[in-house]
């Protein structure tokens, strides 16, 4: 069932790419496994899936310890500075950086582990009070500031669009983030490539792909509904 669900999402990504003349290989599907058991992750792993997304540090630490070491773990949830040290040795990418203090903490922990950690800047495109992220106009200056940190590499931008009944309503959000990424990339800031656009979830990933997403974060459409009674901070 999980494999069928995963493949169905991949197929819809391919179709969305075809509608825009894009290569489906440009889009990474991150299976958001938060609150889901390790057996589910293993089932997908055994079918060749390697990119998984987690929101909670305690849960991520346990899964990373228990599961195969070639899994690419993406930290997609809000990250507290005092938790960075727990994931710095292995995290593939941190999608949710929105303060210079957090970026500097990642820099410090990455240096301790003698590695460069790829990050995405979280942008609150729609200006929702309930969500984290920088306002779009703050992003260019923030990228320049973070790009001075030698053990942090700004790879692109991330957003979580509003939850809407009709995914088309989120198209302007995705289009705005794509344009912002183009504008920043054109400045050729050192130590930042701005090649990744992490946008699109179960409710709207097809529209996000049509608007240029290179990473979609899909949980429910793959794993089914979540039980937040098992949530870890």
N, C-alpha and C positions, 0 to 999 in steps of 0.2 A: 504493500500500500504506500509506504513512504517513498519507495523508489518511483512508483507510478506518479505520485504527486510531484516529486522533484522533476521528473522528466516532462510532466505537463507544463510546469512553470518554464522550464528550459525551452519548450516548444513555443510558448507564447512570447518569450523573449525573442526567439528567432523570427517569429512572424512580425513582431514590432520592429525589429531591425530591418526586415525586408521591406516594410512599408516606408522606411526612411533611407533605403539604400545603404544600410550599415552592415558591417561584418559582425555576426553574432559573437565572434571571438573577442570583440571589443568589450563585451559585458561579462563581468564576473557575478555569478549568483552566490550570495552568501546565505547559507542556511542558518536562520536565527534559532538557535537551540536553547535559549534561556528557558528555564523551568522544566526542560525535557530530560528524560533519563538517558544515561550513557548508552543504554542498549539501542536507543533510536539513532544516536550519533554513529555508533558502530555499524548499524545496518546500512546507513548511507555511505560511511567510510569504505565499507567492503565493496560498495558499488562504484567506488572511485571518487567520491566527493571529498574535498580537502578543506574548503573554506567554510568556517562556522563562525557565527556571531554570538557574543554573550553580553549581557548587561550588568551582571552582578559579579564582583570580584571574588567573593567567597566561593560561589558556584564555579566560576571559571578556574580558579586555582585547583579545585578538586578534580574537575574534568581533565585539566591539563596533566595532572599528576597520574591519573588513571588510564588515559587513552593514548593511542599511538602518537609518537613525538613528531611525526611529519604533518600533523594537522596544522593548518594555518588559522590561528585564532585572531579574530577581529574584536576589539573592545568597542562596542557601539553605544554603550550607555554612558550616562553622566559619571565622570571619574573624579573621585576625591583625591586631593594631592597626597594624603597619607597612605593611599592604597597603590600608588604607582609602583612602588618598590616590589610589590608582589608579582607584577606581570612584566616588568622591564626586561627580565632575562629572555623572554620567549615571544612576547606578543608580536603578531605580524604587522598590525596597524592599529592605531588609536584614532577612531573616527570623530571624537567628541571634544576637541580642544577649543576652548573659547575664552581663556584668560591667559595673560602672560605669566601669571604665577604658576599655573598648571604646566605651561610649556617649559618653564625654567626647572620645575621639579622633574619633568620627563628628561630634560637635558642632563640633570645631575645623576639620575638613576641609569640612564643610558650610558653615560661616561663610566660609571662604576662597573657596568657589564661589558665595556669595551665594544659597544655597538652603536649604530645609528638607528633610531626608531622612526619609521615613517608615520606621519600624522596627517589628519584632515582637520581643517578648520570648520567648526560647526556654525552654521549661519541660520538665524531665525528669520527667514525670508518674509514670512507672513506676519511677523511681529506679535506672535501669540504670547501672552503673559505667562502661560502655563509651561512654556518650553524654554530650554536653555539656548544659548547661541548668540553670536554677535549680530548686530544690525548690519545689513549689506554695506552701508556707507563706512562702517568701521573696519571692514575686512582688508582693503588694500594696505593700510598703514600697519595693521596687525601682522600681515604676512611679512612685511619688510622687517618688523621688529623680531619676529620669531626666526626669520631666516639667518639671523646673526648667531644662532645657537648651533655649534658644530655637530652635536650628536642628535639633532632633531632635523628631519627632512620634511618640509611641507610638500605633500604629494597632491593636494587638491582640496576640494570643499565637500561638505556634507550638509544636508538639511532633512528635516522631517516635516513633510507638508501637513496641513490640517486634515483631520479625518472628515471626509465628505461622502455623501451618498453617491454622487456622480464624480468619478475620477477626473473627468474633463475639467472640473472646477479647479483642480490642482495644476493644470497645464501652465498657467501664468507663473506659478511659483517655480516650477522646474525651468521654464524658459528664462526667468530672471537669474537663477543661479548659474545656468549655462553661460549667459551673457557676462555675468560677473567674472566667471572663471576665464573667459576669453580676454576680458579687459585686463585682468591681473597677469595672465600668462604673457600678454604682449609687452609687459614691462620688464620681462626677463630678469627677475630678481634672483640673485645668487642663492643657491641652496634650496630652491623651490622649483618644482616642475609644473604644478597645477595641471596635471594630466588626468586626475581622478575626480569623477563626480559621483559621490555616493548619495543617491536619491532614488526613492521608490520602494514601497513596501507592498504587502499583500494586496492592499486595496487599490493601489495606483501604479504598480511597477511598469505596466505596459505603456502608460502615458509617459512615465519618466524615461523609459528607454527611447521612446519616440522623440523626446526632447534632449537626448544626449547623455543620459546616465551611463556610467561605465561600471557601477557597482549597484546592485539592488539587494536589499536586506529583507528577505522573505522568510517568515516563520509560520504563520497560521496556514497558509496555502500548502505548506509541506508537512508540518507536524500536526495540524489540527489545533483546536482551541486550547488555551493554556489554563493551567491550574495555578493561580497566583498564591494559593495557600502555602506553596513550597518556596516562595520567593526568598532569596538571600540578598542582603545588602552588599 
